[in-house]
Amino acid sequence: MQASKGPKRHRLKLNDWPDGDRAAWEAALAPGDLLDGTMGAAHHWCEDTRDHRRKAYGRWLTSRIAAGGFDPGVAPTSRITRDAVGAYVLELQLQVASYTVWGYIAGLHAVAMAFDPDSDWRWLRRVVGKLEAAGQDSKEKHSRLRPAPEIFAWAISRLQEIERNPPKRFVDTHYRDALMIGLLIKCPSMRLRNLTEIEIGRHLVQRSDGWDLRFPGPEMKARKPVEMRVPEVLTQYLARYLDWHRPALLDGAASDRLWITQYGKPMTKSTVFSRISIATERAFGKPINPHLFRDCAVTFVALNDPKHIGIAAPILGHTDPRTTERHYIQAQQIAAGAKLQTSLQTLRKQHAPFQYRPLDHEEPNT
């Protein structure tokens, strides 16, 4: 067994894992039966989660093999020690961005929990928490957040502008991007995968008085079905996209997917991520990727109606109240930062050195 070259970009594929690691993975994902105890600890992971954590663990195996002295016959979790993880973190920090380091270690922690739920992994969870905080700081998350109403107002304004004065090029993609942004900020229960994979007739369902978005439980992170109305203010723009811009993008091709590229193909998650980031950077000066839309929505509630911050949990599908609490704390940090800046500006004005201003009939010193 050999480690993949270029560990920054490569990871050991599942078929190349040691037999014990592969068996532990399959057991963790086993649907089994809850009553007889054969259900795996990770049976509820959705496809995207499985893919992410499989890659994270494959990257961990690549590192351990490259480090030397790798024993494929030992229990997989016996390799996940404080010293080994510490060395792994240092290795990753030399190769990838801090938020990516957090993603790899968070994936390793999730796999460790799935492989051996009875062991005490609190030490590893603390490592994940510290890396997450460092990653968020490094990405200047707070500076990119915008109030949800401001984002939505921009989306509507952009749609109207395109209708009044269509750009000479890429009118259909610009309209699509603005509509995606308006829909996502108004329906923050959707995650990037949900937004990308909307199918007409399956997820987007027309009613006599508008449209519904419906997602079955297996497609949602919380594993619970979600149904929401498309806001009435968006229906006319959605209708125009469906009647004019989407057919133009398809150019004779056929697809049930809502979002279509300029080449007539269904958009991928990476394409949706990129287009939304580009559009928001042009609009607000800094990119707001789809993952931050949820932060924008909850932070706005926390800043403007903190007594009712609890409503954010069901809207966003949070099963852990600590998730919503983190948004509340984040909102308070933003508010405190704004107050501090205002206070500093006031103090500067109050204590600014006196500047002599000549009278009208006086000549200034030269």
C-alpha positions as CSV (number, residue, x, y, z in Angstrom):
1,M,0.0,0.0,0.0
2,Q,1.4,3.4,-1.0
3,A,0.3,6.9,-0.1
4,S,-0.9,9.1,-2.9
5,K,1.4,11.6,-4.3
6,G,0.7,15.3,-3.7
7,P,-1.2,14.9,-0.4
8,K,-2.7,18.3,-0.7
9,R,-4.9,17.2,-3.5
10,H,-5.0,13.4,-3.2
11,R,-6.3,11.0,-0.7
12,L,-6.5,7.2,-0.4
13,K,-9.6,5.9,-2.2
14,L,-12.0,3.6,-0.4
15,N,-11.0,0.5,-2.5
16,D,-7.4,1.1,-1.3
17,W,-8.2,1.3,2.4
18,P,-7.0,-1.4,4.7
19,D,-9.5,-4.2,5.1
20,G,-10.2,-3.2,8.7
21,D,-10.9,0.4,7.8
22,R,-13.1,-0.5,4.9
23,A,-15.1,-2.9,7.1
24,A,-15.5,-0.3,9.8
25,W,-16.8,2.2,7.2
26,E,-19.3,-0.3,5.8
27,A,-20.5,-1.2,9.3
28,A,-21.0,2.4,10.2
29,L,-23.1,3.1,7.2
30,A,-25.2,-0.1,7.4
31,P,-28.9,0.6,7.4
32,G,-29.5,-2.5,9.7
33,D,-32.3,-2.6,12.2
34,L,-32.6,-0.3,15.2
35,L,-34.3,-2.9,17.3
36,D,-31.7,-5.6,16.9
37,G,-28.7,-3.2,17.1
38,T,-27.4,-3.7,13.6
39,M,-28.0,-0.1,12.5
40,G,-24.7,1.7,11.8
41,A,-23.9,4.9,13.7
42,A,-23.6,6.8,10.4
43,H,-26.6,5.2,8.6
44,H,-28.3,8.7,8.5
45,W,-25.5,10.5,6.6
46,C,-26.7,11.9,3.3
47,E,-24.7,11.2,0.1
48,D,-22.8,14.5,0.3
49,T,-21.9,14.0,3.9
50,R,-20.7,10.5,3.2
51,D,-18.6,11.7,0.3
52,H,-17.0,14.5,2.3
53,R,-16.2,12.3,5.3
54,R,-14.9,9.4,3.1
55,K,-12.5,11.9,1.5
56,A,-11.5,13.3,4.8
57,Y,-10.6,9.9,6.2
58,G,-8.8,8.9,3.0
59,R,-6.7,12.0,3.4
60,W,-5.9,11.0,7.0
61,L,-4.9,7.5,5.8
62,T,-2.6,9.0,3.2
63,S,-0.9,11.1,5.9
64,R,-0.4,8.1,8.2
65,I,1.0,5.9,5.5
66,A,3.4,8.7,4.4
67,A,4.5,9.1,8.0
68,G,5.9,5.6,8.0
69,G,5.3,2.6,10.4
70,F,1.7,2.2,9.2
71,D,0.1,-1.0,10.4
72,P,-3.0,-1.9,8.4
73,G,-3.9,-4.7,10.8
74,V,-4.7,-2.6,13.9
75,A,-8.1,-1.2,14.8
76,P,-8.7,2.0,12.8
77,T,-9.5,4.2,15.8
78,S,-6.3,3.1,17.6
79,R,-4.3,5.3,15.1
80,I,-6.4,8.4,16.0
81,T,-4.3,9.6,19.0
82,R,-3.5,13.1,20.3
83,D,0.0,13.0,19.0
84,A,-0.9,11.6,15.6
85,V,-3.7,14.2,15.1
86,G,-1.4,17.0,16.3
87,A,1.2,16.1,13.7
88,Y,-1.5,15.8,11.1
89,V,-2.8,19.3,11.9
90,L,0.7,20.8,11.5
91,E,1.1,19.0,8.2
92,L,-2.2,20.2,6.9
93,Q,-1.5,23.8,8.0
94,L,1.6,23.8,5.7
95,Q,-0.5,22.7,2.8
96,V,-4.0,24.1,2.8
97,A,-6.1,27.0,4.1
98,S,-7.1,27.1,7.8
99,Y,-10.8,26.5,7.0
100,T,-9.8,23.4,4.9
101,V,-7.8,22.1,7.9
102,W,-10.9,22.4,10.0
103,G,-12.9,20.5,7.4
104,Y,-10.5,17.6,7.3
105,I,-10.3,17.3,11.1
106,A,-14.1,17.7,11.5
107,G,-14.5,14.8,9.0
108,L,-12.0,12.7,10.9
109,H,-13.8,13.3,14.1
110,A,-17.2,12.3,12.6
111,V,-15.7,9.1,11.2
112,A,-14.1,8.3,14.6
113,M,-17.4,8.8,16.3
114,A,-19.1,6.5,13.7
115,F,-16.4,3.8,14.0
116,D,-16.4,3.7,17.8
117,P,-19.3,5.7,19.3
118,D,-18.5,4.4,22.8
119,S,-15.0,5.9,23.0
120,D,-14.4,9.4,24.5
121,W,-13.7,11.7,21.6
122,R,-14.2,15.0,23.4
123,W,-10.6,15.9,23.1
124,L,-10.9,15.6,19.3
125,R,-14.1,17.7,19.3
126,R,-12.2,20.4,21.2
127,V,-9.5,20.4,18.5
128,V,-12.3,20.8,15.8
129,G,-13.8,23.7,17.7
130,K,-10.5,25.6,17.9
131,L,-9.8,25.0,14.3
132,E,-13.3,26.1,13.3
133,A,-12.8,29.4,15.2
134,A,-9.5,30.0,13.6
135,G,-10.9,29.2,10.2
136,Q,-13.8,31.6,10.5
137,D,-11.5,34.4,11.7
138,S,-9.1,33.8,8.8
139,K,-12.0,34.1,6.3
140,E,-13.2,37.4,7.7
141,K,-16.7,36.0,7.9
142,H,-18.2,38.9,9.8
143,S,-17.1,41.5,7.2
144,R,-18.9,39.7,4.4
145,L,-22.2,39.4,6.1
146,R,-25.0,41.7,4.9
147,P,-28.5,42.1,6.2
148,A,-30.9,39.6,4.5
149,P,-33.3,42.4,3.4
150,E,-30.5,44.2,1.7
151,I,-29.5,41.1,-0.2
152,F,-33.1,40.5,-1.2
153,A,-33.6,44.1,-2.2
154,W,-30.6,43.9,-4.4
155,A,-31.9,40.8,-6.1
156,I,-35.2,42.3,-6.9
157,S,-33.6,45.5,-8.1
158,R,-31.2,43.5,-10.4
159,L,-34.1,41.5,-11.9
160,Q,-36.0,44.7,-12.6
161,E,-33.0,46.3,-14.1
162,I,-32.4,43.4,-16.4
163,E,-36.0,43.5,-17.6
164,R,-35.8,47.3,-18.2
165,N,-32.3,47.4,-19.8
166,P,-31.2,43.9,-20.8
167,P,-27.4,43.6,-21.0
168,K,-26.0,42.9,-24.4
169,R,-24.4,39.7,-23.4
170,F,-25.4,36.8,-21.0
171,V,-28.8,38.3,-20.2
172,D,-30.2,34.9,-19.3
173,T,-27.4,33.9,-16.9
174,H,-27.5,37.3,-15.2
175,Y,-31.3,36.9,-14.7
176,R,-30.8,33.4,-13.4
177,D,-28.1,34.4,-10.9
178,A,-30.2,37.3,-9.5
179,L,-33.2,34.9,-9.1
180,M,-31.1,32.3,-7.4
181,I,-29.9,34.9,-4.9
182,G,-33.4,36.2,-4.2
183,L,-34.8,32.7,-3.7
184,L,-31.9,31.5,-1.5
185,I,-32.0,34.5,0.9
186,K,-35.8,34.2,1.2
187,C,-35.7,30.4,1.7
188,P,-32.6,29.8,3.9
189,S,-33.7,26.3,4.9
190,M,-32.2,25.3,1.6
191,R,-28.5,24.4,1.5
192,L,-26.3,24.6,-1.6
193,R,-27.1,21.0,-2.6
194,N,-30.9,21.7,-2.3
195,L,-30.7,24.9,-4.3
196,T,-28.6,23.2,-7.0
197,E,-30.7,20.1,-7.4
198,I,-34.2,21.7,-7.6
199,E,-36.2,19.8,-10.1
200,I,-39.4,21.2,-11.7
201,G,-42.4,19.1,-10.7
202,R,-40.5,17.3,-8.0
203,H,-39.1,20.0,-5.7
204,L,-40.6,23.1,-7.4
205,V,-44.4,22.4,-7.5
206,Q,-46.9,24.8,-9.0
207,R,-50.1,25.6,-7.2
208,S,-53.1,27.5,-8.3
209,D,-51.9,30.6,-6.4
210,G,-48.1,30.2,-6.7
211,W,-45.2,27.8,-6.2
212,D,-44.0,25.5,-3.4
213,L,-40.6,24.1,-2.7
214,R,-40.7,20.6,-1.3
215,F,-37.7,18.6,-0.2
216,P,-37.9,15.0,1.3
217,G,-36.2,14.2,4.5
218,P,-33.3,12.2,3.0
219,E,-32.3,15.3,1.0
220,M,-32.1,17.6,4.1
221,K,-29.2,17.7,6.6
222,A,-31.6,17.3,9.5
223,R,-33.2,14.3,7.7
224,K,-36.7,16.0,8.1
225,P,-38.9,16.9,5.1
226,V,-39.2,20.7,4.4
227,E,-41.9,22.5,2.5
228,M,-42.0,26.2,1.9
229,R,-43.8,28.7,-0.3
230,V,-41.9,30.7,-2.9
231,P,-42.5,34.3,-1.8
232,E,-45.2,36.0,-3.8
233,V,-42.9,38.8,-4.7
234,L,-40.7,36.3,-6.6
235,T,-43.4,34.5,-8.5
236,Q,-43.5,36.9,-11.5
237,Y,-39.7,36.7,-11.9
238,L,-39.8,32.9,-11.5
239,A,-42.4,32.8,-14.2
240,R,-40.4,34.9,-16.5
241,Y,-37.3,32.8,-16.0
242,L,-39.3,29.6,-16.7
243,D,-41.0,31.1,-19.8
244,W,-38.1,32.9,-21.4
245,H,-34.6,32.7,-19.9
246,R,-34.5,29.0,-19.0
247,P,-35.7,27.8,-22.5
248,A,-33.1,30.1,-24.0
249,L,-30.4,28.5,-21.8
250,L,-31.5,25.0,-22.7
251,D,-31.5,25.9,-26.4
252,G,-33.5,22.8,-27.3
253,A,-32.0,20.5,-24.7
254,A,-34.2,18.7,-22.1
255,S,-33.8,18.7,-18.3
256,D,-36.0,18.8,-15.3
257,R,-33.5,20.8,-13.3
258,L,-34.4,24.4,-12.6
259,W,-31.0,26.0,-13.0
260,I,-29.3,25.7,-16.3
261,T,-25.8,26.8,-17.5
262,Q,-25.2,28.9,-20.6
263,Y,-24.2,25.6,-22.2
264,G,-27.6,24.0,-21.7
265,K,-26.5,21.7,-18.9
266,P,-27.8,21.5,-15.3
267,M,-25.7,23.6,-13.0
268,T,-23.4,21.8,-10.5
269,K,-22.8,22.8,-6.9
270,S,-19.5,24.3,-7.7
271,T,-21.0,26.4,-10.6
272,V,-23.8,27.7,-8.4
273,F,-21.3,28.5,-5.6
274,S,-19.1,30.4,-8.1
275,R,-21.9,32.3,-9.8
276,I,-23.5,33.5,-6.5
277,S,-20.1,34.5,-5.1
278,I,-19.3,36.5,-8.2
279,A,-22.6,38.3,-8.4
280,T,-22.6,39.2,-4.7
281,E,-19.0,40.5,-4.9
282,R,-20.0,42.8,-7.7
283,A,-23.0,44.0,-5.8
284,F,-21.5,44.4,-2.3
285,G,-17.7,44.5,-2.7
286,K,-17.1,41.1,-1.1
287,P,-18.3,37.7,-2.1
288,I,-21.2,36.2,-0.1
289,N,-21.1,32.5,-0.9
290,P,-24.3,30.3,-0.5
291,H,-23.1,29.0,2.9
292,L,-23.1,32.5,4.3
293,F,-26.7,33.2,3.3
294,R,-27.9,31.3,6.4
295,D,-25.6,33.4,8.6
296,C,-27.0,36.5,7.0
297,A,-30.6,35.4,7.7
298,V,-30.1,34.4,11.3
299,T,-27.8,37.2,12.2
300,F,-30.4,39.7,10.9
301,V,-33.0,38.1,13.2
302,A,-30.5,38.2,16.2
303,L,-29.7,41.8,15.6
304,N,-33.2,43.1,15.1
305,D,-35.4,40.8,17.1
306,P,-33.2,39.0,19.6
307,K,-36.1,38.0,21.8
308,H,-37.4,35.8,19.0
309,I,-34.1,34.3,17.9
310,G,-35.6,30.9,18.6
311,I,-37.7,31.1,15.4
312,A,-34.4,30.7,13.5
313,A,-33.9,27.1,14.5
314,P,-37.0,25.6,12.8
315,I,-36.6,27.9,9.8
316,L,-33.0,26.8,9.2
317,G,-33.5,23.2,10.3
318,H,-31.2,23.5,13.3
319,T,-31.6,20.4,15.5
320,D,-29.0,21.6,18.0
321,P,-29.9,24.9,19.8
322,R,-26.2,25.7,20.2
323,T,-26.1,26.3,16.5
324,T,-28.6,29.1,16.7
325,E,-26.9,30.4,19.9
326,R,-23.6,30.8,17.9
327,H,-25.4,33.0,15.4
328,Y,-26.8,35.1,18.3
329,I,-23.3,35.5,19.8
330,Q,-22.0,36.4,16.3
331,A,-24.7,39.0,15.9
332,Q,-23.8,40.6,19.3
333,Q,-20.1,40.7,18.2
334,I,-21.1,42.5,15.0
335,A,-23.3,45.0,16.9
336,A,-20.5,45.5,19.5
337,G,-18.0,46.1,16.8
338,A,-20.2,48.7,15.1
339,K,-20.8,50.5,18.4
340,L,-17.1,50.5,19.1
341,Q,-16.3,52.0,15.7
342,T,-18.9,54.7,16.3
343,S,-17.5,55.5,19.8
344,L,-14.0,55.7,18.4
345,Q,-15.0,58.1,15.7
346,T,-16.8,60.3,18.3
347,L,-13.8,60.3,20.5
348,R,-11.5,61.3,17.6
349,K,-13.7,64.2,16.8
350,Q,-13.9,65.3,20.5
351,H,-10.1,65.1,21.0
352,A,-8.9,66.2,17.6
353,P,-6.1,68.8,17.9
354,F,-7.2,72.4,17.3
355,Q,-6.7,73.6,13.8
356,Y,-6.3,77.3,13.2
357,R,-8.6,78.6,10.4
358,P,-7.8,82.1,9.0
359,L,-10.5,84.6,8.7
360,D,-11.8,85.6,5.3
361,H,-9.5,88.6,5.2
362,E,-6.4,86.7,6.3
363,E,-4.0,84.9,4.1
364,P,-3.2,81.3,5.1
365,N,0.4,80.5,6.0
366,T,2.3,79.1,3.1
